[in-house]
Amino acid sequence: MTSIAANLQAVRARIAAACAGAGRATESVQLLAVSKTWPAASVREAIAAGQRAFGENYVQEAVTKAAELGDPGLEWHFIGPLQGNKTRLVAENFAWVHSVERLKIAERLAAQRPAGLPALQVCLQVNISGEASKSGCSPDELPDLARAVAVLPGLRLRGLMAIPEPSDDVRLQRSRFALLHDLLDRLGAESPGLDTLSMGMSHDLEAAILEGATIVRIGTAFFGERETTT
Ligand SMILES: *Cc1c(COP(=O)(O)O)cnc(C)c1O
C-alpha cells in the first residue's frame, strides 16, 4: 500500500473514531484532502485510494494541477485567501469556495460564475481567534455579509469556515469551534439551508468533529509535511 493510501485510511479511522465519540454518523463528515504544494502525481495516488474532493489555496497552482489531471469527476474546493483579480479563475474552475470574507469578492464570484455550471457552493470565513488572525470577517460583520451573499445569483451560501489559531489545548480548540457552530445556528434562524461547518485540520479534527464539523480540511496527515508552510 502506498503511503498516501495508508494515510487516507488512518485519517478515515480518526474521523470514524471522532464521530463515534460524538455520537454522529461517519458519513456526516466529509474529508477534504488539502493538496496545496503537492504535485498532480500525489493527487493521482489519492484518487487511486478513493479520494475525490481536494482543497487548494493557490488559484494558479490549482488550475494547472486540475488541467494536468483532466478528471471531470473530481471536486475542487478553494480554501485560500482570495483577491479580486483571481475571482474569475475560481468562479470558472471550482465547485466550492470556503474563504469568502468580503461582499465585494462574493459579488465578483457571482458575476463571473459561468451560466452552464451549477451554483458555486460558498462558505463565509470567520475570524474566531480575534487579533491572532487576520483572515475572515468578524463575528459582528457576519450577519450582514451572510444576508447579502445569500441572495446573489450563481452562488449558494452553505455555511461557515474558520482557521483558529493553532493550540494544543483541546478545550480551547473546542471552544473556538463551538463559537463557529453557534454563529451558524444563529444565521440559520434567518437563512435556512445552511448546513456546512468547514473546520478542523490535521491537528484538531477530533475537536472540530465533537463541535459539529461537516467538512474537515486535511493536508499534512494526508499527504505528509509540506516544504512551504501556509
Ligand atoms: C493548509 C490548510 C489546511 C490543511 O492544514 P493541515 O494542518 O496540513 O492539515 C486546511 N485549511 C486551510 C485553509 C489551509 O490553508
The ligand as an SDF file (V2000), in Angstrom:
LIG
                    3D

 15 15  0  0  0  0  0  0  0  0999 V2000
   -3.1450   24.1830    4.6180 C   0  0  0  0  0  0  0  0  0  0  0  0
   -4.5520   24.2900    5.0440 C   0  0  0  0  0  0  0  0  0  0  0  0
   -5.2370   23.1990    5.6110 C   0  0  0  0  0  0  0  0  0  0  0  0
   -4.5720   21.8710    5.9240 C   0  0  0  0  0  0  0  0  0  0  0  0
   -3.7590   22.0060    7.0380 O   0  0  0  0  0  0  0  0  0  0  0  0
   -3.0040   20.7360    7.6970 P   0  0  0  0  0  0  0  0  0  0  0  0
   -2.6110   21.2370    9.0280 O   0  0  0  0  0  0  0  0  0  0  0  0
   -1.8500   20.4400    6.8100 O   0  0  0  0  0  0  0  0  0  0  0  0
   -3.9690   19.6220    7.7440 O   0  0  0  0  0  0  0  0  0  0  0  0
   -6.5760   23.3580    5.9170 C   0  0  0  0  0  0  0  0  0  0  0  0
   -7.2210   24.5180    5.6940 N   0  0  0  0  0  0  0  0  0  0  0  0
   -6.6020   25.5860    5.1560 C   0  0  0  0  0  0  0  0  0  0  0  0
   -7.3720   26.8290    4.9240 C   0  0  0  0  0  0  0  0  0  0  0  0
   -5.2510   25.5180    4.8170 C   0  0  0  0  0  0  0  0  0  0  0  0
   -4.6450   26.5970    4.3060 O   0  0  0  0  0  0  0  0  0  0  0  0
  1  2  1  0
  2  3  1  0
  2 14  2  0
  3  4  1  0
  3 10  2  0
  4  5  1  0
  5  6  1  0
  6  7  2  0
  6  8  1  0
  6  9  1  0
 10 11  1  0
 11 12  2  0
 12 13  1  0
 12 14  1  0
 14 15  1  0
M  END
$$$$
